[in-house]
Amino acid sequence: MHLRSRKKFGFRINPLHCKREPHAFYYLKEQWSFWIAALSILAFVLGNMVGQHGLYAFWASVLGEFDDSLIVYTGTVSPIEKVPDYEKWGSYGGHVDEHTYRQVPEEVLISLPRYQSSLQKESNTLHGRGNDVYSVGYLGSYETGAEGDGSHPGIDIRVPMGTPVIAMANGITTRVYEDSGFGKTIVVRHPNVPDPNDPSKTTTLFSVYAHLSALYVTEDTIVHKGEQIGASGQSGFASGPHLHFQIDRDEAPWHPYWPFTGEEARQEGLTLASAVNAGLFKSRGYLYTTNSMMYAQANYTPVEVEEKTVVVARVQKSEEKTTVIETVKSNIVKLLEAVASRRSDRVAQMLARRDARMNERLARMYTEEVVIVAQADNPVSESEPEETVEEQAVSASAEATAGKKPSEGKEEETVIVSEETVASASNDVRTVTEEPVNGEITSVFIYHDGNFSGRAWETVRVSVIDARGNTVTTKAPDFDIYLRTAYGEAEFNPPMLSPIDFNGGEAYVQMLPRGRRTVVIKAQPFGVLSGPMAYEE
């Protein structure tokens, strides 16, 4: 059998698909959605590299460890910047267990007092009373709070809920977590810092911030000295709002370090609190921790490094930045002076108009008080028309108001007459009595009934007083008095008392309290505070 070609018999084979299938990248080139997705992924990766953690944290996660040489020690600060003056705050009705940091008036905030070991060792006589800020000292007990009286490895700082907590020094967060003991906690590692035992050498320390109400950082985050990392609270094992602040040494087996475990306390037949009060394994605390507040307050100078050129470059850059800042400040001061000059002109015009209105009103008030002037040695001439008693009084009052002296050649005296004498002269003449002379106005006094219901306007009386505390009734103040709230919120009507609002040394103001908080009124420019006005149902 012989095979013959299909062409010989007139057959022809044609493929169904005349063109070859294109490569897969041909379709990718035509699909814009693919490239948008690819660019989005690339942007996400780059954003994480240079975002919150920066390239430093990114490469550290790739390489598996941080480069501690990039963390420069620049000193230390206390973990809390401002605390209330508890005695002054208490006079306003504030309490650390009932109010938050945002409810503390600015005028009662003070810098965190210095921690003194010598006084804290005797704090068993002050613990838990009134104005103490450090409720538990270093290696103290819950019972007395005295330093060295227990095995509490940190220092408890008594602050209201929500107080800003800042990083003690430059460092890297190693743990950010929450458990039943410390509650919400942040642990920061501080490399290349002065050793508390020998500040001429460097070491690594771990600062611990526990019982927080909010966490503002995550793990492996670089934090700077003074940067807010959280807010104080009462999370975990805590009897009240405070900050647990401690510093662990690098040799500690774990962080945050605790001198004993729960099993060791149970073997001794003690609870956590009783074991701390008994000073269980206090020696471990001295070995693996250090006095946190004493180290933060010491603010040791940085240990000298070999790379001095880096320090010089940093100083030069800082000087250039300072020069730019000074230039900007100078321009801002000039601008503010120009604005203040224009504003002072407008204020002067307003004060002039106000004084004119006040003088006009006072003139009208003085003309109503009739002073009868009798000419003793110069009787009225027969050729001149005789003035009535009322006309003489009005004329004398007008001359006194205009600041004129009595007519020359006439000897005048002021006569105080009784109602019968005045009635015989004229029915429109009123009796004038002399008021006692008071001192100069030195302050004001604010009167109120001590409480409010929150549903109606309250009447407040403001009196001007002299140095002896007597009400000045002979004259009104020559300046405006502004009413504000030093504590609580309220609306005043009117909010400003002018001299013409005072009558007999007193003025009345209507006040509408906002909310149920205790209200304390403040009068400016004296800065005088009223007594507290409490809410009542």
JOVENVEN-V785196 format. One record per run of one state. SS is the DSSP state (H for helix, E for strand, - for the rest). FROM is the first residue (numbers start at 1). LEN is the number of residues. Records with the same first field share a line. If there is no record, write none. Layout:
BEGIN
SS=FROM-LEN / FROM-LEN
END
This chain:
BEGIN
-=1-5 / 10-14 / 31-1 / 51-3 / 64-4 / 71-11 / 85-1 / 92-8 / 104-2 / 112-5 / 121-2 / 126-8 / 137-3 / 141-11 / 153-2 / 159-2 / 162-2 / 167-4 / 180-3 / 195-7 / 216-6 / 224-4 / 234-8 / 250-12 / 268-4 / 279-3 / 291-1 / 299-9 / 369-3 / 376-13 / 402-10 / 416-3 / 426-17 / 448-3 / 453-5 / 466-5 / 472-9 / 488-1 / 494-2 / 498-1 / 502-1 / 504-2 / 515-4 / 525-3 / 530-3 / 536-2
H=6-4 / 24-7 / 32-19 / 54-10 / 68-3 / 86-6 / 101-3 / 106-3 / 117-4 / 123-3 / 262-6 / 272-7 / 282-7 / 292-7 / 308-61 / 389-13 / 419-7 / 499-3
E=82-3 / 100-1 / 109-3 / 134-3 / 140-1 / 152-1 / 155-4 / 161-1 / 164-3 / 171-9 / 183-12 / 202-14 / 222-2 / 228-6 / 242-8 / 289-2 / 372-4 / 412-4 / 443-5 / 451-2 / 458-8 / 471-1 / 481-7 / 489-5 / 496-2 / 503-1 / 506-9 / 519-6 / 528-2 / 533-3
END
